[in-house]
Amino acid sequence: MAFKQIFHLSRLPREVRKQVIGHYVNKILGKPGSTLQKTSKNILKLAGGLPEFEIEEFSEQHVVIKLLTKQPVHIHARPYPSSDLFTLKEVWANHEYEPAVQLLCRQNTTDPLIVDAGSNAGYSALYFATYVPNARIICIEPDAENFNILKTNLSANHIMPAKLIQGALYPRSSRLEIKSDYRGGTHASYYVAEQPEGSIQGYTFQDIVKEFANPVDLLKVDIEGAESLLFEDPAIAFPILERLQAIAIEIHDEKANRTRILENLKKSGFLVFTRGETTFGHRR
């Protein structure tokens, strides 16, 4: 275990430290670790980039982490093998959406409108609500289990979204089904596909924002490849992009044509840059 890991281990509660040590002992002995040990290891990885925090709940069923920011944030997560703690690390420890927050602050809008497409467990929505306190946030998430923990996280932090949709951002109104055969099938890699008898409703961007005045200050898109259906074809992409001041989009190269998407962003008047796995575009 590296020195930094030992330091971060000291920040964890005794029960979590015990499980982390058990994980590494089992690794040396070639034994499989328990679910709790693997969850603890993921908490240790997360701890390196977090501000001051407390573990409020730690069990094989549930994890609750309290971030001691200016306004404390209570974050619910599912334990291993869920990808929640990895997603939490990307958003809160690696500050994946910090450039989006900076773009929103630069716009100097009193109550910016954010559309969070692919809200997952709600960690990006919590991040935006924490760092852009007056933001109006529309959350869209297709998977029922993800949607339930999204609602739990919003409720635990007294966040009232402008709109909360169990469904998917899609180029047309369609019935869809959840697929889990991509990138290991984790909670963060579910995607949708058309299915006439599907249980999920696909909503167009125009339907999602129809009761809100222009513009949409930020569209965050992490929809596991479905961005190809929305932003590769100019006929579909341009009517969406013309409503936006800024966009934060994760382009999944296995499924989407990055070159076409970037070309459409630039043709729509966006300056484009990439940080980590996310591409950001903003008006000149």
N, C-alpha and C positions, 0 to 999 in steps of 0.2 A: 504494500500500500504506500503510495507516494506521500510526501510530507504534507502537501496541501490537503489531501484526502484525510489525513490524520487530524489536521486542524479543523476541517469542516465536520469530521466525526464528533469532535468535542462539543460542537454546537447542538448536537442532536440529543433528545431525551435518552435516558438510560436504556429503556426497553428497545428503542430503535438501534442504539449502539450495539446492544447485545445481539440483535438479529443480523446486523451488518457483519460483525465479527464471526458469527456462525456461518454466514455465507462464504466468507473467505477461507475459513477452516475447512468447510465441506469442499470448496474448490481445490484446495491443496490435497485433500484426501481422495479426490475424484468422485465424491458423492453428490447426488443431485440436491440442490438447495430447496427449501420449502418456499411456498408462495409468499409468506411473510418476510423471509430473508431476501427474496428477490425484490419485493416492494421496498424494503429498507435500503437495499443497494441503490435503487432508483431515486430514493429520497436523498441519499448521500450525493449522488451526481447533481441533483437539483440544487442542493444547498450551496454549492460553489458560487452561483450567480445571483442568489436571492438577497434582498435586504434582510434586516432583522426579522425573524419569524418564530412562531411557536407551532408545535404539533398539538392540535386540539383533540384529535381522534386518530387512533392507529390500530387497525384490526384487519383481519383477513377479508372483511366485507367493505370497509370504508376508511378513507383517509381524509382528514380535514386539516388544512394548514392555514394559519393566521399570519398574514403579512403585516408587519408593524410599520406600514407606511403612514403618511400624515393622517389619512383616514384608513383605519385598519380594514383589510380585505380578507374575508373568510372564503377559502377555496376548497370545494369538495372535489375529491378525485376517487376513481375506482382503483383498487390495488392491481398488482400484476396478476394476469397477463395483459390487462388493459394498457393502452398507450397513453392514458391521461397524463401521467407524470412526465413523459417525454414531451408531450404537447405543452404542458405547463412550463417545462424548461425552455422550450423555444420562445414562448411568448413572454414569460416573466423574467427568466434568468438571462436569456440571450437578447431580449428586447427587440424581437423580430419586427414589431410594428412601431418602433420609436420614430423612424422617418415619417410614417403616416401621421403620427401625433404632431411632429414638427411642421408638416405641411398644413395641417388643420390650424395650428396656432398662427402660422404665417398668414392664413386667409383672414384672420381676425373677425370671424363670424361669431356672434353671441351664442347661437344655439345650432351648431352644425348638425346636418343630417348625415348619418352613417348607415349604410346598408352592409351588414355582415353576412355574406353568403357562404355557408359552410361553417356555422357557428360552433359545431361540435359540442364540447362540454361548457362553452361559454367563456373560455379564458381570454380570448381576444376582446369580447364584449366588455368583460370586467376591466381589461387593460385600458380600453378607450374611455370607459366611464370614469376610471380613476384619474387619468391624465388629461381628459377633456370633460370636466365635470358637468357642463351644460349640454353635452351632446344628446341628440335624439337618435336612438339606435334601433334599427330594424334588424331582428335576428331571424335567420332562415336556416333550418336544419332538418333534413329528411328522416334520419333514423330515430325511432321512438325512444330507445334507451339513451342515446345522446341527448335527445330533446328533454327528457325528464331531468337529467343532471344539469343541463343548461338552465332549466327553470329553477332548480334548487339553488344554483349559484347566483342567479339574479335575485331571487327572493332573499337569500341569506345576506345579501349586501344592499337590500332595499332599493334595487334598481327596477324602475318601471320602464320597460322598453316602449318605444313609440309603436312598435308592432312586433308580434311574436308569431312566427309561422312555422308549423310543422309541414314542411314541403321542400321543394328544391327549385332553385333558379334554373330555368330551362328556356330554350329558344321559342317554345310554343307551349300552349296549354295541353298537357298530356298526362296520362296515367303512367306511373313509373314504379319500379321495384328496386329495392336495395340489393347491391352486389357486394360481396366481400372477398373476391378472389384477386385482390390487387395489393401489392406491397405487404404481404403477410396477413391480410385480412384484419388488421387492427381497427380499433374504434375510429382512428384518424384517417383511415384509408378506404372507408366505405364510399361507394359511388352509386349513381342511379342509371338505369337503362329503361327504355320504353317497354311497357308491358300492358296490353289492354285491360287486364284484370289486376293491375298493380295497386297496392295499397297507398302509394304516395302520389300526391298531386304535384305536377310541375307547373310553376308559375312564370310568366314572362316578367322581365324587369319592369315593363310598363305597368303591368297589373300590380306589382308589389308597391310601386311608389305613386299610384294614380291619385291618391288623396293628399299627396304632399306637393307643395309648390317647388318649382325649379329653384336652384339646382340641387343635385345630390352632392354634398361636399366630399364624401369619400365612399367608394365602393371597394370593400375588401372581399376578395374571391379566393377561396381555397376549396375547390369542389372536385378534386381528384380526377382531373382529365376532362371534365365536362366543359371546361373553359374553351376547348377546341370548338365546341358547337356554338358558342356564343361570340367568340372574338376572332375567328379565322375568316368567316364570310363577311365582307364589308356591309352587305345588305342587312345583316343582323347586328353587327358590331357598331356601326356608326350611329344608329338611333339610340343605342345605350350610351355610347361615349359622349355624345353631344349633350347629355344631361349631367355629366360629371365635371367636377372641379379636380378631383384626384382619384387615383385607383391604386390599390395594392393587390397584386395578383400573383399567386404561385402557379407557374407554368410547369406542368408535368410532361417532360420531354418524351416519355414513353408513349404518350397519347396525343399530345398537342404539337402543332407546328409553331415553334417559338418565333421563327423569322416572320411568318405571316402575322402573328399577333402583334409583334413589335412594330411592324410596318403599319398596321392599322392604327395603333396608338399614335405613332408619329404623324400619320396623315390626318388624324383628328386634332392635331395641335398640341400633343403632349410631349413634354420633355421626359425622358425615360432614364432610369438608373436601376441597378440591382444591388440588393444587400442580402447576403445569405441566400435563401431559397426564394425570396420574394422580389418581384419586379414592381417598381413604383413609377407611376406616371402622374405628372401634374401640369396644369395649364401654364403657359408662358407668362 
